[in-house]
Amino acid sequence: MATETPLNRTNNTFRRRALIIGLVSASLAGATAMAQTWPAKPISLVVPFATGGTTDVLARALGDSLSKALAQTVIVENKPGAGATLGADLVSRAKPDGYTLLMGAVHHTIAGSVYKNLNYNFQKSFDPVTTVALVPNVLVVNSKTKASGVKELLALAKAANPPLAYGSNGVGTLQHLIGGQVSMSFDTVTPVLPFIQSGALRALAVTTAKRSSALPDVPTMNEAGMQNFDLGTWFGVLAPAGTPKDVIAKLNTEMVKIIRSPEFGKQMAKIGAEPIGDTSEQMKQRIGDDTVRFARLVKEGNITVDR
């Protein structure tokens, strides 16, 4: 039986360390090589809502510019259903290689509290890339509703018999939490703006702390007498958890350039969206903060979804 000498022990320790260093170097080299060759094929940007809505409009505007920046096609795929959770579930199970992305929204920070059987955890199953834009919600009534302000609408609703009907974007979405299809509705500015401009709908107030640039004459909910009211709908891009950091960094760099460009800003102004373009960490913090905030609202409102 051979006896290990001090020299042998030193040599063995040196070989083990060299092996570890070699494995780590190979891993880093592989990640760098992927970032250098990515993207080598089309990228799918999944929109968990139907075509024509705010999320879809933002995704297509971003996707067109990103295709040019990366010299690779970005395909927008609509996968609507279950309060935006079906599309999110699809992306959470995709290979984390940067070729399948999610156009997420504030709705996803709510879904985890109201859907009890989700197959993913929004904070753990995705790596944030950047927040694209914030779009105020707006309280609108149809032209036949006899209310010119929020307080008048509240009085009308309390006295109405039968009760006023309202429209919602779906259970488990921000609109489900804050209100209201027939007489009144809360929605993002983008889809209702043409109807407000035509006179088919009347805007009573926006839900953010400051007025919308698309509706400068419409007061905020705070100005209308509803204190401490500050809710908007943000939209942002996420990748499946485990996507190489270099790929996330490259996506963030290219997207932020687009989002902060004058051309993109003009596009957003037309639909009432405020461009953001933050870091991955800032988006992660936004998601965490909203998850906590809406979990509290869901609990206070005793809101549940059977699924």
Order of alpha helices (4+ residues) and beta strands (2+ residues): alpha-beta-alpha-beta-alpha-beta-alpha-beta-alpha-beta-alpha-beta-alpha-beta-beta-alpha-alpha-beta-alpha
